[in-house]
């Protein structure tokens, strides 16, 4: 996030909204998904335009709370989101061969280093 100049700091002290012209960077356009077990809902908070368009296409309504940074919140029932475990991939024969080569190279390097000591 950028530093504020002395003029912008002075404006913020006097109640002016200085963030109206500021655009969030890609790193600042994060998406946070929080679960609320008590109300059985997910809250998705994002500033990413792609996620906002996706949620709008799927028919979800934005929370109407004001946010000066441009973040938008969506509330989704628990049963609408499925949490998946990562898929475990099996190594190919080529990947196994590469690992064996690397292990052998490391072993020979350590043997050579121990002989020179």
Secondary structure as GFF3:
##gff-version 3
##sequence-region A 1 117
A	DSSP	alpha_helix	6	13	.	.	.	ID=ss1
A	DSSP	beta_strand	31	36	.	.	.	ID=ss2
A	DSSP	beta_strand	41	46	.	.	.	ID=ss3
A	DSSP	alpha_helix	49	57	.	.	.	ID=ss4
A	DSSP	beta_strand	72	77	.	.	.	ID=ss5
A	DSSP	three_ten_helix	78	80	.	.	.	ID=ss6
A	DSSP	alpha_helix	93	116	.	.	.	ID=ss7
###
